[in-house]
Amino acid sequence: MVNSPLCLPGSACTLRTPVTLLSSIAFIVVVFLTSALSGIFGMAGGLVLLWFLLVLFPAATAMAVHGVIQLTANASRAWLSRRFIVWRIVMIMTSGVLLAALALLMVNYTPNAAIVSLLIGLMPILVWMPKQWFQLDAAKTSHALGCGIVAGGLTIAAGVSGPLIDIFFIRTRMDRRQVVATKAMIQVISHSIKILFYLGSALALSAGQWSIILLAAPFAIFGTHTGNRILQRLTDANFRTWTRWIVTAIGTFYMVQGIILVMAA
């Protein structure tokens, strides 16, 4: 299931190798650990998982596999808090995600590791911006649609939307449970559309590869729940500080990698 571990994402040395017990166990462990990281620090785990997948697969295939894992983790959160989902906001944002997907289809968008790395490398800027700068409210129709277009488009183009969705919920009057549940459902839909967008690349995987991916999916749920337990032990101040610096470190790594890939091309 893995390619050469010495290859940079997107490099010409990427080779397809057979599924082995060791590579399968390694994949499952990575899914669990990155999901646990996401359970604690939000998008950080998803960013690390995407990098790992970009090493294993071509960019489009990595997007599809990433979508399956993230869909599973978010679906579990959405299901557990389903009675708090604000469906009106979800439906409006879904329209935005579909519009973004249509626009990317019209321009025949094809991801590569360099583009994905540079886009993700810019995301940490958002975690350092003061929240009072944003006057966005997901409860407003136009804002919800805009969130769907921008965050949904970024999810499809770069694999993740980072903190973009968060800034649209800063000024809503929804309680914490509604925010968490609604955001989880939006992520379910965004990653589902992302999987469909890259379905052709996903179908290129062998049955053996897909069996390992599907076997790893439940470990995304276990990892998320494990991370949530650890999260309860963190203070709000420590959580914000660690999240900012971890996301910044990951984003810097992606940015450097993207620059290297562009220069190599």
N, C-alpha and C positions, 0 to 999 in steps of 0.2 A: 504494500500500500504506500510505502514511502519512496521518495526520491533521494538522491544523494544528499546527506546531511550537511555536506560542505558547501552546498550551493547557496548563493544569495537568492532571494525571491526574484523571479523573473530572469535569472541568468540562463545562458545557453547550455549550462551543464546539467539541467534538470533531466533526470532519467526515471522511467517507470520501473519499479521493482516489484516482485510478488509480495502478497500479503504473508507476513510471518507472525508467529506467536509473539515474539518480542516487540515488533512494531505495533501490533494490535494492542498489547498491554500498555505500551508507551502512549499510544493515542488516547486510550481510555483514561489513563492517569492525567494527561494534559487537560482533557475535557473536564475532569473532576476538579483539578486544582484551579483552572482558570474560571470555572463557574463559581467556586468558593470565593475567589478574588472578586468576582462580580457581585456576589452576595454581600461582600463587605464594602467595596469601593465603587459599586456601580459599573460604569463602562470599562474600567481598567482591565478586567478579565477578558472581555470580548475583544479588546485590542490585542492582547497577548495571544489569544487563540487564533485570531485572524493572521497574525504574523507567522505562527506555526503552520497554519494551513497554506499560506503563500509559499512556504518552503517545500511543502509536500506536493502541491498541485499548481497548475496554471491558474492565473488570477480568476478567471470566470468560474472555474470549477471550485476554487477555494471559496468564492462568494456563496455558491449554492450549498456547500457543505456547512459553512459558517451559519447560513440561514437555518438549516435543519437543527443544528445544536441550539442556537439562540431561540428559535421558535419553541423548542421543547421547554427550555428553562422559563421563558416568559409565559407560555401557555399554562404552566403549573401555577405561577403566581396569579395569573388572570382568573383561573378556575377557582382558586381558593378564596379570592376576594370578588367573585363575580357579581354579588349583589350590590357592590359599591360602584360598579362601572357606570359612567355617564355616557350612555349610548349615543346621545345626540352629538356630542363632541367626537366620539369615535367615528361615526358615519361621515361627518364633515371632513375630518382628517383623512379618512379612507379615500374620499373623492380627490383630495389633494395628492395623495400617494399615487393614485391611478393616473392622474394628469402628468405627474413627474415621470412615471414609467412610460407613458405614451410619448412624451417628449424625448426621452432617451432612446426609445425605439425608433423614432423618426430620424434621429441623427445617427442611428446605427452605432450607438455607444458600445465600445468594447474595452473593458478594463485591462490595465496592465499593472504590474507591481509598482512601477515608478509613480504613476498617477495616484494610485491608492495610497502609497506611502506619503506623498506630498500633501494630499488632502487631509489625511489623519494627522500629519505633523502640524497642521495649522489649528487643530481643534483645541489644544491647551490654552490658546488665547482666550477662549470663552470662559474657562474656569477662573481666570484672574480678573475678569471684568466685574465691576461693582454691580450688584443686582438692581440697584436703583436706576441704572442707566436704561433698563428695559421697561417699557410700558405695555407689555404684551399680556393678553388675557385669552387663554384657550376657550373660555366660555363665549367669546365673541365670534360670530360666524366667520368674518373675514380673517381673523387671526388664526382660527382653527384651520381654515383652508390653507392659509399661508404656511402654517406649521407642517401640514401634510405634504405640501409641495416641496418645501425646502428640506425638512428632515427626512421625508420619504425619498426624495431624490438623492440625498446624500447616502442614505442607507443602501440604495441600489447601486450607486456609483462607487462608493468607497467601502461598503460593507457595514458601516456603523454610522449613526447620526450623532454620537457623542452627547454633549450637554445641550444640543440645540433644542430638543423637546423640552428639557427642563425650564428653559427661560420663558417658554410660553405658559407655564403654570405658576410662575412666581406671584402673579397678582390675581389669581382666581380666588373665588370665595369657597371653593371646594375644600372639604376637610382632607386630612392626610390620607385616610383610607381610600377616598374617592380618587385622589391624585395618583396614588400608587396603582390602584386597580385600572384606572383609565389609561395610564401610560403603559402598563403591561399589555393591555389589549391592543393598543396602537402598535406596539412592537411586534405582537403576534401577526397582525395584518401586514405590517411593513416587511417583515422577514418572509412571510408567505408569498407576497408579491415578488420579492427578491428571488426566491427559489424558482418561481415560474419564469422570471425574466431570464435566468441562467439555466433553464431546464435542459436545453440542448447539451450544454457542457456537463451537466450533472449526469445525463444518461450515458455519457462516454465512460463513466466509471464501471468497473466490473462488478458482478454480483457479490464477489468476495469482499470488495472494498465497501460496498454499500451495507453489507451485513455487519461489518465492524462499526461503521458510522451509526447505524441504527442501534447496535448493541451499546454504543457509548452514550446515546441520547439520554437514557434514564440517569446516567451518572451526572449529567448536567443539572438534573433536578436535585439529586443528593448533594452535589457541590453547592448549589444555590442555598439550600436549607442549612448546610453546615456554615456557610459564610454569614447567613442571617443570624445564627446563634452567636458567632463571634462579634458581629456588629453590635449586639445588645450590650456588650461589655465596653464599648468605646464611648467616650464622652463626645458631645457634639463638636467641641473645639478640636479634639484630636482627629475626629472623623474628617472635618473640613480640611485641616492641615495636611493630613496624610493623603487624602484624595487629590488635592491640588498638586502635591509634589510627585506622587506616583504617576498621575496622568501626564504631568509635564515631562517627566523622565521618559515615559513611553513615547510621547509625542516627539520629543527631541530625537530619540532613536529612529523613529520612522522618518523624520525630516532628513536626517543625515543619510539614511539608507536611500531615500528617494533621490537626493542630490547625487549620490554615488551611482545609482542606476541610470540617471539621466546623462551623467558625464560618460559613463561606460558605453551608452548607446551612441 
